[in-house]
Amino acid sequence: MTRKIVDSTRIHPAIASEVGGNADYRHTVDEVEKAIDAHAIVIVGMNHNPFPKKARELLDAEGIAYHYMEYGNYFSEWKRRGALKMWSGWQTFPMIFVKGQLVGGFADLKQLVSSGELKKLIG
């Protein structure tokens, strides 16, 4: 799947360095990539959003280990979360990765758990 992006000819040169490659936020994507390489399950969330908490509670209840990463709240770190949204194409939090693969958010995780698929994925 390829996401459509604005052609570089449609970006004014004065802002070109800020589009798509802002080094200040690249480290956020790098952090998440390192985590998904190191952990079987990674939950990327934000404070004050109930769904990352529900995802953690679901995995805790199942006794399944995970790594949690939190990026701000509704009032802070929105640019870092924006970088993650552009990178993944997933527009809401949490972003849940299983064995390096984005599986969706809380509702998707809940379906994987209830169907038994999650335990198959993690072995």
JOMOVEN-V355724 format. One record per residue. N is the residue number from 1. RES is the residue in one small letter. PSI is psi in whole degrees, 0 to 359 (* if undefined). BURIAL is 1 if it has 9 or more other ideal C-beta (glycine too) atoms within 8 Angstrom, else 0. D_FIRST is the distance of its C-alpha to the first C-alpha in Angstrom with 1 decimal. Layout:
# JOMOVEN-V355724
N_RES_PSI_BURIAL_D_FIRST + N_RES_PSI_BURIAL_D_FIRST
This chain:
# JOMOVEN-V355724
1_m_132_0_0.0 + 2_t_129_0_3.8 + 3_r_141_0_6.6 + 4_k_136_0_9.7 + 5_i_160_0_12.7 + 6_v_131_0_16.3 + 7_d_141_0_17.5 + 8_s_336_0_20.1 + 9_t_346_0_22.8 + 10_r_11_0_22.6 + 11_i_125_1_23.5 + 12_h_138_0_27.2 + 13_p_331_0_28.4 + 14_a_337_0_30.3 + 15_i_1_0_27.2 + 16_a_321_1_24.8 + 17_s_343_0_25.5 + 18_e_348_0_24.6 + 19_v_119_1_21.1 + 20_g_350_0_18.2 + 21_g_26_0_20.6 + 22_n_111_1_23.4 + 23_a_334_0_25.0 + 24_d_333_0_26.7 + 25_y_350_1_23.6 + 26_r_326_1_21.7 + 27_h_331_0_24.1 + 28_t_313_1_22.8 + 29_v_319_1_19.3 + 30_d_319_0_21.3 + 31_e_314_1_23.5 + 32_v_318_1_20.7 + 33_e_317_0_19.1 + 34_k_318_0_22.7 + 35_a_318_1_23.3 + 36_i_340_1_20.4 + 37_d_334_0_21.6 + 38_a_342_0_25.1 + 39_h_145_0_25.0 + 40_a_322_0_23.8 + 41_i_130_1_23.0 + 42_v_130_1_22.4 + 43_i_122_1_22.8 + 44_v_121_1_22.1 + 45_g_192_1_24.2 + 46_m_153_1_26.7 + 47_n_151_0_30.3 + 48_h_359_0_31.7 + 49_n_123_1_28.5 + 50_p_339_0_29.7 + 51_f_323_1_26.4 + 52_p_322_1_26.1 + 53_k_318_1_29.7 + 54_k_321_1_29.2 + 55_a_316_1_26.5 + 56_r_317_1_29.0 + 57_e_322_0_31.8 + 58_l_313_1_30.0 + 59_l_323_1_29.4 + 60_d_315_0_32.9 + 61_a_330_0_34.4 + 62_e_352_0_32.6 + 63_g_30_0_33.9 + 64_i_126_1_30.4 + 65_a_149_0_30.1 + 66_y_167_1_27.4 + 67_h_129_1_27.1 + 68_y_136_1_27.0 + 69_m_131_1_26.1 + 70_e_133_1_27.2 + 71_y_89_1_26.4 + 72_g_204_1_29.1 + 73_n_193_1_29.7 + 74_y_342_0_29.5 + 75_f_356_0_31.8 + 76_s_158_0_30.7 + 77_e_28_1_27.9 + 78_w_331_0_25.5 + 79_k_323_0_24.3 + 80_r_318_1_23.4 + 81_r_323_1_21.5 + 82_g_319_1_19.8 + 83_a_320_1_18.6 + 84_l_322_1_17.2 + 85_k_317_1_15.5 + 86_m_320_0_13.9 + 87_w_313_0_13.0 + 88_s_333_0_11.6 + 89_g_358_0_10.3 + 90_w_124_1_13.0 + 91_q_358_0_15.8 + 92_t_168_0_18.7 + 93_f_142_1_20.9 + 94_p_163_1_21.3 + 95_m_124_1_18.1 + 96_i_127_1_18.8 + 97_f_134_1_17.8 + 98_v_120_1_19.2 + 99_k_41_0_19.6 + 100_g_357_0_17.0 + 101_q_132_0_14.3 + 102_l_120_0_13.6 + 103_v_355_1_15.2 + 104_g_215_0_15.6 + 105_g_203_1_19.0 + 106_f_312_1_22.6 + 107_a_323_0_22.3 + 108_d_319_1_19.6 + 109_l_316_1_21.8 + 110_k_319_1_24.8 + 111_q_318_1_23.3 + 112_l_321_1_22.5 + 113_v_311_1_26.1 + 114_s_331_0_27.8 + 115_s_349_0_26.2 + 116_g_357_0_27.1 + 117_e_324_0_23.6 + 118_l_315_1_23.6 + 119_k_327_0_26.7 + 120_k_318_0_25.2 + 121_l_321_1_22.1 + 122_i_352_1_24.5 + 123_g_*_0_27.1
